[in-house]
């Protein structure tokens, strides 16, 4: 299968700049799984979720179609990284306790992927997919960030971005729903870290390829004014959405 490879070209930036997921999320998922033997982390990218899962499960099968992303993933003794599409996994039937997808399900061929989830999971195994959309700091910083997000990079986001914005609620989910608590996704960053995150956006990279100019440089002076002391740590909060179910 072909796939939209939007991150391999800046995989090192992506790895360094992306926010981490709340630890409480992984504790809760481990508690829902029928056992803690094996988890399949699909579309694992640089292994951000995979490493968190490795602290709670005996084995993690982490797959992504991007060899470059896998090459930049953080190694763990119990993580088996594989360059594989979501729709074709090398795991055996009915062996996984949990299947996770972090910020990637909107790229998949969902009918084929859902069939693989059912094949790979044990009876009563758990499937969880989550996504995060827009972030907030404060009124002044957010206004500058919105110029980048909407005015500059808006035309360069892929159509699938709409599913991220609506929290995956319009995507098919053929599993028995599990009610989940709300999880907060928050980072404490300085200005340089926040700017690096903005540069990791696929929309930012699309603008750069089209115009030969990093659009973050166009808003950076105003953002630094809004931020204040660039070394000061500010809370950055994302809209976090989780869909979880059982086969």
N, C-alpha and C positions, 0 to 999 in steps of 0.2 A: 504494500500500500504506500501511496505518497502521503505526506503530511505537511502542514504548514510549519516550516522550521523558522520560527521568528526569534529564537533566542540563542542558537548556536554561535552566531557571529559575535555575540557579546556575553558569552557564558561566564567568563571570569567576573565581569562587572555584575552580572545577574547574581552570581553566588555571593559576592561580597556585600551587595546592597539591599537584598530582599529582607523584609521583616521575618521574624520567626513566629511560629504558631504557639498558642498558649499551652503550657504544660498540662493544664487541667483537661484539655481536650483529649490528649493521649491517655491520661489516667482513666477518663470516663470510657473511652473506646475499649481499652483493655478490660475494663470491668464488664462490658457488654458481650465480649467475645466468648464463645463456648469454652475456649482454652487459650493458652498463650504460646502455642507451638510455632505457628507460621502465619505471617501476614504478607500479602502481596500489595506493594505500594506502586500504583500504576501512574505512568507519566511523572516519574519521580524527579525529573530534572536534575538538579545538583544534589539531591538526597537530603534536602532540608527536613522533610517529614520522615524519611527513612531512618535517619540517625535517632530521632526521638522515639520511633517505634522500636528500634533495636535495643533501647534501654528497658523495654517492657515485654518483648517477645523473644523467644529462643532463636527464631530465624526470620529474616526479612528478605523477600524476593523483590528487588526494586528494579523496575523496568522503565525504559524511555526509548523512543525511536531515534533520539539524537545522540550519536556517539560522542560529540563534543561535550554535551552536558554530562554524560556519564563519566567522561575523562576528568571532569572537574569536581566530581562528587567526592564527599569525604568518606574515606574507607572505615569500615568497622569489621571485626572478625566474623560477625554473624550476619552481615549484609552481603547478599549475592547480587551484584549489579549486572543487568543484562540490557543489551541494545535490542529491544523488541517493541513492536506496536502493541497498543492496548488491546487490539482485537485478536491478537494471536500470542498467547502466553505459553511458555515452555513447561509450566507447572503441571503436575499430574492432576487427575480428577479428584475432587472432594477431599483436598488436603489442607486447605487454608481455613483458618479461624476468622480472619478479617481481611477485607479488601478495602484499600483506601485510595482516594484520588484527591490530591491537593492542588487546587487552582488549575485544573487541566481538563475536566470532563467536557467542557464546551468544544474541545477539539476532536472528540472521538466520534466514530461511526457507532452511534449508541445501540442500535439493534444487535450488531455483532459483538459489541463490548458487553452488553448485558448477558448475552449467551455465554460468554467466557466467564463472567462473574458467577453465574449459576453453575457452570462446569467445575470451576476451581474451588468454590466454597464447600465446606462441610455442611451437612444438614444443620439448619439453624445458625449457620454462620452469618456474619454481619458485614454489610456493605456501607461505607460512609464516604461521601463526597462533600468537600467544602470549598468555598470561594470567598474572596474578600474584594471589595470594590473601592469606592472612593475613601480618601482619608481626610482627617481634620486635625488642625493644630490650634488655631485661633482665627478670629475674623480677619485680621490683617494678612496673615500668612496664607489663609485659605483663598482669599481674593486673588493673590498673585498666582498661586498654584492653579486656580481655575482658568486663568488666561492660558497657561500651558496646556491644561487638560482639554479644554474646549476649543479655544480660539486657534491655537497653533497646531496641536497634534490631533485635534478632533477628526479631520479627514483621513488620518493615517492609522486609526484603530481598525482592526478587522471586524467584519459584521458579527462574528461570534461574541464580541464584547458585550452585546446586549444581554446575553445570558449571565454574565458576571454581574452586570448592573442590577438585574432583577433577582439575584440570589438563587439562580437555577430553578426557580419555581415553575417555569414554563417547560422545562425539560422532562421527558418521560422518566418515570421512576417506578418500575414494576416490581417493587419489593414491599414487604409488610413493614409499614412505617414504625420507627421507634422514636418516641418523643424525647427530645434532647434539651438539656438546659441551655441557657444563653452563655456564650463564651466571649470574653473580652479579648480583643487583639490590640495590644498597646506596646509601643516601643518608646524608649527615652533616647532621643537622638540629638546630636548637635547639628548645626546648619550644613556642614560638609556631608554628613551621613544622609540627611534629607535630600540634598541635591543629588547625591549618588543614586538614591532610590528613584528620583525623577528621571535620571538618565537611563535607568534599567527598563523603563517602560517600552513596550513594543511600539507604541505610538511615537515615542521620542525617536526611536531608531528608524522608524519609517520616514519621519520628517527629515532626519539627517541624511538618509539615502537619497531622498528626493531633491533636497536643496543644497546638500554639502555643508550645512550649518547645523551645529548643535543647538536646538531650540532652547535648551535650558540656559544657555548663555544670554539669551534675549530677555529672560525674566530674572536672572540671578541677582543683578544689582538691587532691584526692588524687593526681591525676597529677603536678601540680607538685611535691608533696612527694616523690613517687617519683623524679621527674626530677633533683631537686637544683637547682643553679644553673641558672635558666631560660635563661641565655645560653650555657650549655655545649653543645657539639656532641656528639651521640650518634649512633652507627651504628644505622640502621633497616634491617632486612633483610627481604626478601619471599621467599616461595616462588614461584619463577619457572618457568613451564612453556612449552615450545615444541614445536609439531608442524610438521614441514616435509616437503614432498614435491614430486614432479616429475610433470608431465603427459607 
